[in-house]
Amino acid sequence: MSGGLDIALSEQEFRQMQRLFHERVGLQLQPVKKPLICGRLAKRLSALGLDSYQAYYQHLISPSGEDELEVAIDLITTHETYFFREPKHFEFLQQKILPEVVDREDFRVWSAASSTGEEAYTLAMLLDSGRPHSSWSVVATDISQQVLRSARRGLYVMARGERIPMHLLKRYCLKGKDRYEGHFLVERDLRERVEFRQGNLIKSAPELGLFDLILLRNVLIYFDVPTKLQVLRNVVDRLKSGGWLMVGHSEALHDTALPLELVTSSIYRKVDR
């Protein structure tokens, strides 16, 4: 039998994959992504002994294909991130938000589409150092169980932490030795303050409760307009009145009819209407 790398992906099979990923996780796969599908899923066909993407698709939608569908989602979605990515958001948190909520008993943050955890731990560092005598919590969600397992571990290559300020790096990160040379580990106390859980942004999540701040960054660009609006409604429903929403710098929100006002570039606040 041919290896997966030798199997062609027909237009019909690609459209099936497009619909499947859109229905399950809201992901919009443009035609230019067809080579990416082949490149990332070909080895799965070989591993499963399948000779066509049609057979793989049928497996994914079958009752026995649930675990494989999660593997496919992991392979197709991108998880590139690092600590203190888009630093203006974290500067705003430190300089504007935290002073405003200094008397608030608790402060809850949701890192949506948290990937491998760098964003969530960045938030935890700033909250722990900025609210030393006040309660805070960080909930981090992602569709991928694989990246959540990596996030809970809190082990990263040094390059991911190049933007961590030195005083925070020394306080919250442990330098790896021997087989962990070139890595650092987020210290246990901070790791235990972040709750990582699986979540699908196209579904409502009332079980998460309400948040003072939500980061939904660099994920809306992967959705078509109807799905993007659905995700935004689900997220804004989890935001307290007066709470802040941060999106990616390239993800301005126009004509959403949501109760949000622009505070500064890519930062919004929920208003009563």
PADOPA-629767 format. One line per 8 residues: number of its first residue (from 1); their letters; for each residue z, x, y of N, C-alpha, C. Coordinates in pm, whole numbers, plus 50000, padded with zeros to 5 digits. Example, Ala and Ser with C-alpha at 12.3 -4.5 7.8 and 13.67 -1.06 7.14 Angstrom:
// residues 2
1) AS) 50780:51319:49431:50780:51230:49550:50780:51320:49670 ~ 50708:51285:49775:50714:51367:49894:50787:51290:50003
END
This chain:
// residues 273
1) MSGGLDIA) 50000:50085:49880:50000:50000:50000:50000:50088:50125 ~ 49930:50049:50228:49922:50127:50351:50056:50130:50421 ~ 50082:50241:50492:50201:50245:50574:50186:50153:50693 ~ 50298:50113:50752:50296:50020:50864:50214:50069:50981 ~ 50207:50204:50998:50134:50259:51112:49985:50233:51101 ~ 49935:50203:50980:49792:50182:50960:49752:50035:50969 ~ 49849:49947:50989:49822:49803:50988:49789:49755:51128 ~ 49677:49687:51141:49635:49636:51271:49710:49507:51305
9) LSEQEFRQ) 49732:49487:51436:49795:49364:51486:49687:49281:51553 ~ 49652:49168:51492:49546:49085:51547:49595:49009:51670 ~ 49501:48954:51746:49538:48877:51864:49624:48756:51827 ~ 49586:48689:51717:49663:48573:51674:49806:48613:51637 ~ 49821:48724:51566:49954:48772:51527:50035:48812:51649 ~ 49969:48875:51745:50039:48913:51868:50088:48790:51943 ~ 50006:48685:51949:50048:48562:52017:50166:48497:51945 ~ 50168:48506:51812:50282:48455:51737:50410:48531:51775
17) MQRLFHER) 50398:48662:51784:50513:48744:51823:50557:48712:51965 ~ 50460:48695:52053:50492:48658:52191:50576:48530:52196 ~ 50529:48427:52126:50601:48300:52125:50741:48313:52066 ~ 50751:48390:51958:50880:48405:51891:50983:48471:51981 ~ 50945:48581:52044:51040:48652:52130:51073:48570:52254 ~ 50975:48493:52301:51002:48408:52418:51098:48296:52381 ~ 51077:48234:52266:51164:48123:52224:51306:48170:52196 ~ 51320:48285:52134:51452:48329:52090:51534:48396:52199
25) VGLQLQPV) 51471:48479:52281:51547:48553:52382:51487:48545:52522 ~ 51380:48466:52539:51320:48450:52672:51233:48564:52716 ~ 51209:48659:52628:51133:48779:52665:50985:48747:52679 ~ 50927:48793:52789:50785:48773:52814:50710:48902:52782 ~ 50633:48900:52674:50557:49017:52634:50414:49003:52684 ~ 50378:49083:52783:50243:49080:52837:50145:49143:52738 ~ 50015:49107:52747:49916:49166:52656:49918:49319:52653 ~ 49954:49382:52765:49958:49528:52767:50068:49584:52677
33) KKPLICGR) 50158:49495:52630:50267:49537:52543:50227:49540:52396 ~ 50104:49503:52367:50060:49499:52227:50076:49635:52158 ~ 50036:49746:52219:50059:49875:52153:50208:49905:52131 ~ 50293:49857:52223:50437:49877:52207:50488:49804:52083 ~ 50439:49680:52063:50477:49603:51944:50441:49681:51818 ~ 50317:49730:51813:50273:49807:51697:50359:49932:51678 ~ 50379:50003:51787:50451:50130:51778:50594:50115:51732 ~ 50659:50007:51773:50801:49993:51742:50829:49913:51614
41) LAKRLSAL) 50734:49830:51572:50760:49747:51455:50689:49797:51329 ~ 50596:49890:51343:50517:49934:51228:50604:49986:51114 ~ 50706:50064:51148:50791:50121:51043:50871:50013:50969 ~ 50895:49900:51039:50968:49792:50972:50881:49729:50863 ~ 50750:49719:50888:50660:49666:50785:50664:49757:50662 ~ 50661:49889:50685:50667:49983:50573:50799:49970:50498 ~ 50909:49962:50574:51041:49954:50512:51056:49829:50425 ~ 50991:49721:50466:51003:49594:50394:50890:49574:50291
49) GLDSYQAY) 50796:49669:50286:50687:49659:50190:50589:49549:50223 ~ 50568:49524:50352:50477:49418:50395:50343:49478:50438 ~ 50235:49403:50416:50102:49458:50445:50033:49393:50564 ~ 50107:49306:50639:50047:49245:50759:50157:49199:50854 ~ 50121:49189:50982:50217:49136:51080:50238:48986:51059 ~ 50141:48918:50999:50158:48778:50967:50272:48761:50865 ~ 50272:48848:50764:50380:48843:50665:50515:48876:50729 ~ 50514:48971:50823:50639:49007:50893:50687:48890:50978
57) YQHLISPS) 50595:48825:51047:50630:48709:51129:50690:48598:51042 ~ 50629:48570:50928:50681:48467:50839:50821:48502:50791 ~ 50845:48631:50769:50980:48675:50730:51080:48654:50844 ~ 51037:48684:50966:51127:48671:51081:51171:48527:51104 ~ 51084:48431:51079:51118:48291:51105:51180:48222:50984 ~ 51191:48294:50873:51251:48236:50753:51403:48245:50761 ~ 51475:48162:50685:51623:48168:50685:51677:48306:50647 ~ 51604:48377:50563:51651:48509:50519:51614:48620:50618
65) GEDELEVA) 51541:48585:50724:51495:48687:50819:51579:48703:50943 ~ 51696:48638:50946:51779:48640:51067:51823:48782:51106 ~ 51867:48860:51007:51909:48997:51036:51792:49083:51081 ~ 51677:49063:51019:51559:49141:51057:51513:49104:51198 ~ 51528:48977:51235:51492:48936:51371:51577:49012:51473 ~ 51703:49031:51442:51789:49108:51532:51743:49252:51542 ~ 51700:49309:51430:51645:49445:51432:51521:49450:51520 ~ 51433:49352:51505:51309:49348:51584:51340:49336:51733
73) IDLITTHE) 51437:49250:51768:51476:49235:51908:51527:49367:51964 ~ 51609:49437:51884:51660:49568:51926:51545:49665:51956 ~ 51443:49663:51871:51333:49757:51885:51243:49725:52004 ~ 51226:49597:52033:51134:49555:52139:51197:49562:52277 ~ 51324:49525:52288:51389:49528:52419:51426:49671:52455 ~ 51419:49703:52582:51453:49838:52628:51597:49840:52677 ~ 51663:49954:52660:51805:49963:52693:51834:50087:52779 ~ 51737:50128:52858:51754:50249:52937:51849:50224:53054
81) TYFFREPK) 51956:50301:53061:52052:50286:53170:52138:50412:53179 ~ 52222:50419:53281:52312:50533:53297:52425:50491:53391 ~ 52528:50573:53399:52644:50542:53483:52605:50548:53631 ~ 52660:50455:53708:52639:50447:53853:52491:50433:53889 ~ 52418:50359:53805:52278:50330:53836:52273:50234:53955 ~ 52181:50255:54046:52171:50178:54170:52307:50179:54242 ~ 52346:50296:54292:52482:50317:54343:52523:50231:54462 ~ 52426:50177:54537:52464:50095:54653:52545:49972:54612
89) HFEFLQQK) 52520:49923:54491:52599:49809:54443:52746:49848:54424 ~ 52767:49965:54372:52905:50009:54347:52974:50049:54477 ~ 52896:50100:54572:52953:50126:54706:52995:49996:54772 ~ 52915:49892:54756:52948:49761:54813:53076:49706:54747 ~ 53087:49724:54618:53208:49680:54548:53331:49750:54605 ~ 53322:49879:54623:53436:49956:54672:53469:49928:54818 ~ 53365:49922:54901:53387:49916:55045:53402:49775:55100 ~ 53338:49677:55035:53339:49540:55089:53419:49443:55003
97) ILPEVVDR) 53391:49442:54873:53451:49339:54788:53598:49366:54760 ~ 53631:49484:54711:53769:49511:54672:53868:49496:54788 ~ 53836:49544:54910:53929:49520:55021:53948:49371:55051 ~ 53843:49290:55028:53852:49147:55057:53940:49074:54956 ~ 53947:49125:54833:54022:49056:54728:54151:49129:54692 ~ 54199:49212:54783:54316:49294:54753:54438:49210:54717 ~ 54450:49089:54774:54566:49004:54747:54542:48907:54632 ~ 54424:48910:54573:54393:48818:54464:54462:48866:54335
105) EDFRVWSA) 54526:48775:54264:54603:48813:54145:54515:48873:54037 ~ 54398:48815:54017:54310:48863:53912:54168:48874:53967 ~ 54089:48962:53906:53950:48980:53948:53867:49000:53822 ~ 53776:48904:53797:53696:48905:53675:53550:48940:53705 ~ 53495:49030:53624:53357:49076:53641:53282:49057:53510 ~ 53157:49013:53523:53069:48999:53406:52951:49093:53422 ~ 52937:49183:53328:52820:49269:53319:52724:49204:53220 ~ 52628:49129:53274:52533:49059:53188:52419:49154:53153
113) ASSTGEEA) 52368:49142:53032:52266:49236:52982:52317:49378:52996 ~ 52432:49403:52937:52507:49527:52961:52452:49648:52887 ~ 52360:49628:52794:52301:49738:52718:52411:49822:52653 ~ 52400:49954:52662:52491:50043:52590:52623:50068:52663 ~ 52651:49993:52769:52785:49993:52827:52809:50075:52951 ~ 52708:50150:52996:52731:50235:53112:52771:50156:53236 ~ 52704:50042:53259:52736:49960:53375:52879:49906:53365 ~ 52916:49856:53249:53049:49798:53231:53159:49901:53252
121) YTLAMLLD) 53139:50021:53200:53241:50125:53216:53245:50177:53360 ~ 53130:50179:53427:53129:50214:53569:53217:50116:53646 ~ 53199:49987:53620:53281:49884:53685:53428:49904:53652 ~ 53458:49931:53526:53597:49948:53484:53663:50066:53555 ~ 53591:50176:53571:53645:50292:53643:53682:50254:53786 ~ 53591:50182:53853:53614:50148:53993:53726:50045:54009 ~ 53735:49951:53915:53840:49850:53923:53976:49910:53889 ~ 53980:49997:53790:54107:50058:53753:54161:50147:53864
129) SGRPHSSW) 54071:50221:53929:54115:50309:54038:54135:50232:54168 ~ 54060:50121:54186:54067:50045:54311:54169:49933:54311 ~ 54214:49892:54192:54316:49787:54179:54426:49835:54084 ~ 54492:49946:54118:54589:50005:54025:54709:49918:53995 ~ 54742:49826:54085:54860:49742:54065:54824:49594:54053 ~ 54697:49566:54037:54652:49427:54028:54568:49408:53903 ~ 54566:49286:53851:54494:49255:53728:54343:49253:53751 ~ 54268:49297:53651:54123:49290:53653:54073:49287:53509
137) SVVATDIS) 53951:49241:53492:53890:49241:53359:53739:49250:53371 ~ 53678:49309:53270:53532:49320:53262:53487:49264:53129 ~ 53397:49166:53134:53330:49114:53015:53186:49162:53019 ~ 53139:49217:52908:53003:49271:52902:52930:49207:52786 ~ 52811:49153:52812:52734:49087:52706:52595:49146:52695 ~ 52541:49136:52574:52403:49176:52550:52354:49101:52427 ~ 52224:49082:52417:52166:49013:52303:52172:49099:52177 ~ 52176:49230:52194:52164:49324:52082:52300:49369:52029
145) QQVLRSAR) 52325:49339:51902:52448:49387:51838:52448:49539:51828 ~ 52331:49598:51812:52322:49743:51797:52371:49815:51922 ~ 52325:49772:52039:52370:49841:52160:52516:49809:52190 ~ 52563:49692:52149:52705:49660:52169:52794:49750:52085 ~ 52752:49780:51964:52829:49874:51881:52836:50011:51948 ~ 52724:50053:52003:52721:50181:52075:52811:50177:52197 ~ 52809:50064:52269:52890:50050:52390:53039:50056:52358 ~ 53080:49988:52253:53222:49988:52217:53270:50128:52182
153) RGLYVMAR) 53182:50208:52126:53219:50345:52091:53245:50429:52216 ~ 53163:50408:52320:53185:50477:52447:53153:50625:52446 ~ 53062:50668:52359:53023:50808:52349:52883:50825:52406 ~ 52867:50919:52500:52740:50934:52571:52700:51081:52584 ~ 52569:51104:52591:52523:51239:52623:52554:51267:52770 ~ 52576:51392:52800:52618:51431:52935:52524:51381:53044 ~ 52393:51378:53014:52295:51338:53115:52321:51196:53165 ~ 52376:51108:53080:52402:50970:53122:52511:50963:53228
161) GERIPMHL) 52596:51065:53234:52709:51062:53327:52696:51153:53447 ~ 52574:51199:53475:52554:51294:53584:52594:51238:53720 ~ 52590:51104:53736:52621:51044:53866:52766:50998:53877 ~ 52846:51020:53774:52988:50983:53783:53057:51080:53879 ~ 53124:51031:53984:53197:51121:54073:53297:51206:53995 ~ 53314:51330:54036:53393:51425:53958:53536:51376:53933 ~ 53598:51312:54032:53737:51270:54012:53747:51159:53908 ~ 53643:51076:53897:53643:50971:53796:53607:51029:53659
169) LKRYCLKG) 53517:51126:53659:53480:51191:53533:53601:51258:53470 ~ 53679:51329:53550:53797:51397:53499:53905:51300:53454 ~ 53914:51188:53522:54021:51092:53493:53991:51005:53371 ~ 53865:50967:53353:53833:50866:53253:53746:50914:53137 ~ 53702:51039:53139:53610:51085:53036:53660:51213:52970 ~ 53639:51222:52840:53682:51337:52762:53557:51415:52719 ~ 53560:51545:52743:53445:51629:52711:53442:51657:52561 ~ 53324:51639:52500:53310:51658:52357:53310:51804:52317
177) KDRYEGHF) 53360:51831:52198:53362:51967:52144:53300:51966:52005 ~ 53267:52087:51956:53212:52105:51822:53089:52017:51803 ~ 53092:51924:51707:52972:51844:51681:52942:51744:51792 ~ 53038:51725:51883:53016:51636:51998:52987:51716:52126 ~ 52954:51843:52109:52914:51926:52222:52796:51861:52294 ~ 52803:51856:52428:52697:51794:52505:52715:51645:52524 ~ 52829:51594:52481:52863:51452:52495:52996:51435:52567 ~ 53023:51314:52612:53156:51281:52661:53195:51144:52610
185) LVERDLRE) 53326:51121:52601:53379:50997:52548:53461:50928:52657 ~ 53434:50801:52682:53517:50722:52773:53655:50708:52710 ~ 53759:50738:52787:53893:50741:52727:53936:50603:52677 ~ 54022:50604:52575:54055:50485:52499:54109:50371:52585 ~ 54201:50399:52676:54262:50292:52756:54156:50214:52833 ~ 54058:50285:52888:53953:50216:52964:53862:50138:52870 ~ 53828:50197:52756:53743:50126:52660:53807:49994:52617 ~ 53936:49995:52600:54005:49876:52552:54017:49768:52660
193) RVEFRQGN) 53991:49804:52784:53996:49705:52893:53865:49629:52909 ~ 53760:49674:52842:53628:49609:52853:53602:49530:52726 ~ 53567:49404:52741:53537:49318:52627:53385:49306:52610 ~ 53334:49362:52501:53192:49353:52471:53169:49240:52371 ~ 53072:49154:52401:53042:49044:52311:52894:49009:52320 ~ 52841:48954:52212:52700:48918:52209:52677:48794:52295 ~ 52567:48794:52366:52534:48680:52450:52384:48671:52474 ~ 52332:48550:52477:52191:48524:52503:52180:48454:52637
201) LIKSAPEL) 52119:48519:52734:52118:48468:52871:52040:48338:52888 ~ 51955:48304:52793:51882:48179:52809:51966:48060:52763 ~ 52087:48088:52715:52177:47981:52672:52298:47975:52765 ~ 52348:47854:52789:52468:47836:52869:52587:47898:52798 ~ 52681:47952:52874:52796:48020:52811:52928:47980:52878 ~ 52966:47852:52870:53092:47809:52933:53215:47877:52876 ~ 53203:47927:52751:53318:47992:52688:53358:48121:52759 ~ 53270:48174:52842:53303:48297:52915:53398:48272:53032
209) GLFDLILL) 53405:48149:53079:53487:48120:53196:53413:48152:53324 ~ 53488:48166:53432:53429:48192:53564:53460:48334:53611 ~ 53369:48387:53694:53381:48525:53738:53376:48537:53890 ~ 53441:48642:53940:53436:48674:54083:53311:48754:54118 ~ 53260:48830:54021:53143:48915:54043:53062:48919:53914 ~ 52931:48901:53928:52841:48912:53813:52729:49009:53846 ~ 52702:49101:53755:52588:49191:53768:52482:49150:53666 ~ 52367:49112:53718:52251:49072:53636:52134:49157:53684
217) RNVLIYFD) 52135:49282:53645:52045:49379:53708:51936:49426:53612 ~ 51813:49427:53666:51697:49482:53595:51672:49413:53461 ~ 51692:49282:53460:51662:49204:53340:51569:49087:53373 ~ 51577:49034:53494:51494:48919:53531:51345:48953:53528 ~ 51312:49078:53546:51172:49120:53547:51105:49100:53411 ~ 51184:49080:53305:51127:49063:53172:51099:48916:53139 ~ 51134:48824:53229:51118:48682:53203:51005:48622:53287 ~ 50942:48516:53234:50849:48440:53317:50930:48353:53414
225) VPTKLQVL) 50864:48287:53508:50936:48216:53614:51028:48106:53561 ~ 50983:48018:53471:51074:47913:53422:51197:47971:53350 ~ 51176:48074:53270:51289:48135:53199:51382:48206:53296 ~ 51324:48272:53394:51404:48339:53497:51495:48239:53567 ~ 51443:48122:53602:51524:48019:53669:51632:47965:53576 ~ 51598:47950:53449:51696:47904:53351:51811:48004:53339 ~ 51777:48132:53329:51879:48238:53320:51966:48238:53444 ~ 51903:48229:53561:51979:48230:53686:52074:48111:53695
233) RNVVDRLK) 52028:47994:53654:52117:47876:53656:52236:47898:53564 ~ 52211:47949:53445:52320:47975:53351:52421:48074:53408 ~ 52369:48177:53474:52457:48281:53529:52535:48229:53650 ~ 52465:48164:53741:52533:48114:53862:52639:48009:53827 ~ 52619:47936:53718:52721:47842:53672:52851:47912:53635 ~ 52842:48039:53601:52962:48117:53563:53026:48186:53683 ~ 52970:48167:53801:53019:48234:53921:53110:48142:54001 ~ 53226:48194:54039:53318:48117:54122:53258:48093:54260
241) SGGWLMVG) 53300:47988:54325:53260:47966:54464:53306:48085:54547 ~ 53215:48142:54624:53248:48262:54702:53229:48391:54625 ~ 53194:48379:54495:53173:48499:54414:53041:48566:54445 ~ 53027:48691:54401:52910:48773:54431:52821:48789:54308 ~ 52690:48789:54332:52591:48816:54229:52506:48935:54272 ~ 52495:49033:54184:52411:49150:54211:52295:49152:54113 ~ 52173:49165:54166:52053:49177:54082:51990:49312:54109 ~ 51888:49347:54031:51821:49475:54052:51754:49482:54189
249) HSEALHDT) 51738:49601:54241:51682:49617:54376:51540:49564:54387 ~ 51470:49552:54275:51332:49500:54279:51326:49353:54242 ~ 51441:49286:54236:51447:49149:54185:51497:49049:54290 ~ 51432:49044:54404:51470:48949:54508:51453:48807:54458 ~ 51546:48719:54495:51543:48581:54450:51486:48493:54561 ~ 51371:48433:54536:51307:48348:54635:51289:48207:54577 ~ 51315:48107:54659:51286:47967:54623:51349:47926:54489 ~ 51474:47965:54468:51541:47928:54344:51618:47798:54355
257) ALPLELVT) 51642:47750:54480:51720:47628:54504:51861:47638:54446 ~ 51910:47760:54430:52045:47782:54379:52142:47799:54496 ~ 52269:47769:54475:52367:47782:54584:52406:47926:54612 ~ 52307:48003:54657:52329:48144:54685:52281:48177:54825 ~ 52354:48265:54892:52308:48319:55020:52298:48470:55010 ~ 52197:48525:55074:52177:48669:55071:52279:48738:55161 ~ 52352:48833:55104:52450:48910:55181:52385:49038:55234 ~ 52323:49109:55143:52245:49228:55177:52146:49247:55063
265) SSIYRKVD) 52058:49341:55072:51952:49357:54972:52007:49354:54830 ~ 51959:49259:54750:51991:49242:54608:52135:49198:54580 ~ 52208:49157:54683:52344:49107:54665:52355:48968:54728 ~ 52402:48873:54649:52412:48733:54691:52555:48683:54676 ~ 52585:48574:54746:52716:48514:54734:52700:48363:54710 ~ 52781:48310:54621:52772:48168:54589:52838:48086:54699 ~ 52770:47984:54745:52819:47900:54853:52833:47756:54806 ~ 52917:47681:54872:52932:47539:54841:52824:47460:54913
273) R) 52768:47361:54844:52664:47279:54906:52698:47133:54888
END
